[in-house]
């Protein structure tokens, strides 16, 4: 086993704020609001080492994923919720249930080396697509994190890409 990833959650996942935020994010309007706030959230997360989010203390683990743009070759940074498994982090390309995969997933398929900022640390990682046989169990963990993921899956017919991140 390699060195475990640090953990950080601002707030409690059992708080009223967390429950309300999860229900709101599951709606189409809520997804739009979160997508609209993403650029501001990215700046807050960058300045705080991915410890604090503009969404507040909702108790959800957030990281900043920096990939290399497959077309531009430039760094692309995206805030994402993740599931923590000691020496592996899982991320999911839900894109709020939209018809297209998020660009960062195509970036990882083209170039699996990336960097995450989590709990105040910047860590080089390698991304591996999760095998179909393991996807259901990992997806369920995202639903347990926030039920919004179940709504996102219902909104789209595409297969949601899930990646395992390990230290490079």
Secondary structure, 3 states (H helix, E strand, C coil): CCCCCCCCCCECCCCHHHHHHHHHHCCHHHHHHHHHHHHHHHHHHHHCCCCCCCCCCECCCEEEEEEECCCCCCEEEEEEECEEECCEEEEECCHHHCCCCCHHHHHHHHCCEEEEEECCEEEEEEEEECCHHHHHHHHHHHHHHCCHHHHHHHHCCCCCCEEEEEEC
